[in-house]
Each structure stands twice: as C-alpha cells, then as structure tokens.
Amino acid sequence: MAYSPLPADLAQPKPATEHTKQAQARVRGELNFANRQSFDDAQRGFIASINPITIKRPDGHTTFDLEQLSFLDGEAPDTVNPSLWRQAQLNAQHHGLYEVCDGLYQVRSFDIANMTLIRGEQGWIIIDPLTSSESSAAALALANEQLGERPVVAVLITHSHADHFGGILGVVSHQQVSSGEVPVIAPMDFVDESLNENVLAGNAMGRRATYMYGNLLKPSPTGFVTTGLGASLSLGTTGFIVPSDTICETGETRTIDGIEIEFQMTMGTEAPAEFVFYLPQFKALCMSEITSHHLHNVYTPRGAQVRDALAWSAQINESIERFGHRLDIQFASHHWPIWGRQRAVEYLEKQRDLYKYIHDQTLRLANKGFNKEEIAERVSLPPSLGQEFYNRDYYGTVHHNTRAVYVKYLGFFDGNPATLYPLPPTESATRYLDYMGGADAVVAKAQHSFTAGDYRWVAEVLNHVVMADPEHIEGRALLADTLEQLGYQSESAPWRNFYLCGALELREGLPESRAFNASGGIAAGMPIENFFQVLAVRLLPEAALNLDLSIELVFTDLNCRYLLSIRNSVLNYFKDPKNSAPQVSLTIASLDFKNLLMGATDAAALMEKQQMAIEGDATRLLSLRELFDQFVRRYPLVTPRDQAMV
C-alpha cells in the first residue's frame, strides 16, 4: 500500500532525548567497561588485513565495506547503547587474518562470520566460506598472500545458515567437488534444512533480514553500527553445493590432509543441522555457532523455527565433558577465540547456564500461569551470568528468548479465549481508534507519553493509528521518532536495526523492489526435489482451481524421471512412478527446467537449441508458469499490507 514520504523536516533523524541519555547512563553504571580482556583477545595473533577494507565484485559493485564504520572511535554517543557500541568496536576494528595458533588461522570481519583455515600437509582445509563469493575469495587470497599459496583440499560447513556456506563458490568450484578433488563435509540434513530455511520461506526471511541486519540504514551514530553477530553482512554473490560427505553421529572422525578432526553433532540447537569439532593436533575446539560472545537467538527476529534452549545448553555441556579436559583453545565461527583451558571452560559453562537459566525460569513462570509477555518482563539474568560481556543481549535478548521458550512448549496461545481469535492488524486498529476518539485524539495523548519517555506504550498505541491510516502525517512522524529512541537505547543490534529501519520506512516509504527468486548460484546447486518444494509453496490456489495436470519430467542429467501432479490446488511430485499416465512428457536437463520455471529462459529457446523435447499434449504446458505466485521482496512491515495481493 503506497503512501507519501514525510515532509523533510519530520523525516530527519532526531537526537537522543533526555530519557534516552539517562538510559545510556544507567548502562554505563551497570557494567565494567574497564575490562578490556575481549579487546586483547580480539587483536591477538593479528597478521594483516586489506586496506581499504572494501570488497567489490569484478564489475566494481561494492559488496562489503567497513570503511563506513570508521566513526566507531572513542566513547559511545548518546544515540547508541554504550554496551552495543563496545561490541561494534570489537567487531569492526579487528579485521583481517589472525593466527589462532601455528597452523590454525581465521579471517575475521570480511563478512558477518569468520572463515577459518587449517594448514594441512598440502593445502588449506576451509571452515565456513562466509556468505558471499567475493568475501570468501578475498579471505582466501589474503591467507595465500601472507602465509604462502596452497590449494584448497577440503571445505567444512558447520551448519545450515547461509553466512556459513553461501560463499562456497569463492573457494571451490562445482567441478572440483563433483570430481572428488575437493570434499565438502557438512552435518546430516544440511541440504534440506539450509534450503528450507533460505528458500521455502526465503522471501519473508529476506525482507525481515533487511531490517535485522540494518541493510537499509546508513552507517552512522544515528544509523547502522553493527549486527552484533559480526561487523556487517556481505551483500555479494551466493551459491550452493551439495556436500560430498556427511557427518551423522557424535564421535565420527575424519583425517584430511594429515589433520584429524573429531565431530560432535549438535542438531536442533542454534541450527537444525549443525556440528562442532575438536582438533587434537592443536588442542582446539571449534564451537561453530553454538557459543559466541553474546546471547544468541533462541528465536531469530528475521524468522526461523524456534530453537531448543534446553538442547542447546545440553550440547554445550556435552562439549565440556567430551573436550574440556583436552582443550587449550576455544574458537568459533563468529567473534574471537579464548586461550587457556580454565578461561575457555568457564566461558563454556556460563554460556551453557545462560540458555538453561532462560529455559528453566520461563517454564517455572509458565507453570504459575504467566503468559509469554508477562514472563519476558520478569526474567532477568543473575549477576554471575549477566555481568559477563559474552552473555549480553547483543544479538538475542533475554526478553524475546523467554517468549521463544514459551512458544516452543506452549505455542502462541496463552489460554485466554479472548486472544484465541483476534482481528487482523488493520481491522483491529480501525476499531481501536473509533473507541479511543479518533486518530487525532490518540496522537495528542501519545505526544504527552512520548514527552514522558514512555516509548514502548507510544509505539504500541501509534501502531494502531498507522495501520488504520498511514497518511496521518503527525501520527506516522511521532511513531518514527518513538521507534528511533527505542533503537538508540537497544543493547541488541537486531533490535536497534529493526527499530531504526521501521522509522526509515515510516519516514521515507518503501524502497524500490523486485520479484523474489533464489539466486542463480543457489538455484543451480539446489537438488531438484527441493526445487519442486519451492514450486509447491508458490502455487496459486485460484489459478489451479479444478485443474488436473500431470507432467512427466525426464531429466537428462539425473538418470531419473518425475511425475509432477497438480490436483486439488496442491502440487505433488513422485520419483520414478509406476503405472503413471502423464498428459505430457518433457525431456530436459534439471538446470534448464529450473531456469524455465524461474523465467531465466523460455521454451522456444530451449527447443531451438534441442535442449528440450515434448511428447503428448503440449498445450498442457502453455500456462504452466502462470500457476505460480510472485513474491515482492520489500513489502511493508510497519504499515498496512495490500490486502488485494493475496
């Protein structure tokens, strides 16, 4: 739903209010900012970086740029939570190639994650090749330049989040993997979980991720300062390769290029498919993303399945029991390592107890009858956990993680029948305004609450104004100013970014958008059955109403055939079906079929090149692409959705 931008004077960023300044002062008084251990660890082992710290595609397009964060010096301004400012400095000011120990290296802050390199007898074993090919290629080039050029002999992908595998084509090719030259090792269920998360719900997650990671914000003390999890997210070219080796059980080992690796499965914790591993040669434990220097998300605001906080805690404990007496170094796929057995084990124990405390206290209060919002207001960490900077809310928060634990066990419904069948936001907002005397009256009262610093209440009540009437300029402007102050106060980078991106949308409207499709690199590596699942999610029920369609697909590169069926407004697929009677048969390579359905090519071009053959009733294919929905990438999040776009 389109609406006009705010007038220029109302659309400008505002300074911190007195209430926000007081909130920042309270944080300065609560935490020991004189503790510089994290800064010592973050800079230990530094070898070199690139100057400027800017990464580009061959066409000159910038995909990653830390130069924009050069303002992160000195004390925190009033517009940034001082604890988050500290984390932003740690992430942005420590970039480049680091030696963890002889033979074990990391490239940090070339992306939101780290790329780890293990020096084998002949080449590099690469752990987690980042989000984009541009960043992973730059990281590998820096290591080769500083440490001597070596071939890539293996790639380990620790889990099913895109910032750990999307840049794989920057370090290896499809041909190197398919030929067996370079093994790609990942946990069981990696393919399904990575594609389900990043493609099936990819448009919704991608839209929310633009808020969570602050992609739309300009770096500044009133805008983007960090993601919390890393300095910034690389916005480059992504790809996907199906692993050639899968780890299925705890205790499995691999010896690669002379390096022994011992695995522990940590499925269903930080990611649905994940492992951690121990390197006996280095006495080093890689905790993947199970532990990091912050409280992680039990539920991520970009959207994903709720994670199991109890299993998360239990897996950290298993790591302590299995490896704690053997380790000298703990490192991970984000942030900086910890050296020394005692420090590393204490860190692991407090990260373990962090997730278990949140889990246990949420359920204690749930069993007393409190709902998820009430629980979130009541749970706070004990000082022994909460005073540790590595347990702070830089990414996840205690507040929203308690709500996630509640939903994991009890779902979204709190048992009160008044909340069982709520109205949608726009319809509810219209009725609220009618009861409250109209938009003008609500905005006038909200202005008094804003002056009093009651920003959470102002955001809640003005949301009704904007959902009912986004052209109410005063209401929209005040809501933007309110979200901005909430963002300034947030210790969580995702919360800050969500608030400030919401303010930006209210002030300037939606940015230009285009239809969502999986990237060419992701689509090329996607197994065909996962692609069928994508098609099923896109099927338009009205377009497929009363349709009975069966298409045989003979894939020339897969040595198999599928029956694609659309009946009852549902798409199903069947591999090598028996006794099928398709209405039409298509002989085609699987990648050509994907490109055909994605609109990257057309049937006439494929048939002219003799890359597609049709048998049977070809008319059944004429309107096939019209059966599938198109998703607009940048739909509104803080203003009404277009109800006609169903």
Buried (B, 14 or more C-beta within 10 A) or exposed (E): BEBEEBEEEBBEBBEBBEBBBEBBEEBEEEBEBEEEEBBEBBEBBBBEBBEEBBBBEEEEEBBBBBEBBEEBEEEBBBBBBBBBBBBBBBBBBBBBBBBBBEBBBBBBBBBBBBBBBBBBEEBBBBBBBBBBBBBBBBBBBBBBEBBEEBBBBBBBBBBBBBBBBBBBBBBBBBEBBEEEEBBBBBBBBBBBBBBBBBBBBBBBBBBBBBBBBBBBBEBBBBBBBBBBBBBBBBBBBBBBBBBBEBBEEBEBEBEBBEBEBBBBBBBBBBBBBBBBBBBBBBBBBBBBBBBBBBBBBBBBBBBBBBBBBBBBBBBBBBBBEBBBEEBBBBBBBBBBBBBEBEEBBEBBBBBBBBBBBBBBBBBEBBEEEBBBEBBBEEBEBEEEBBBBBBBBBBBBBBBBBBBBBBBBEBEEEBEEEEEEEEEEBBEBBBEBBEEBEBBEEBBEBBBEBBEEBBBEEBBEBBBBBBBBBBEBBBBBBBBBBBBBBBBBBBBBBBBBBBBBBBBBBBBEBBEEEEEBBBBBBBBBBBBBEBBBBBBBBBBBEEBBEEBEBBBBBBBEEBEEBBBBBBEEBEBEBBEEBEEEEBBBBBBBBBBBBBBBBBEEBEBEEBEEEEBBEBEBEEEBBEEBBEBBBBBBBBBBBBBBBEEEEE
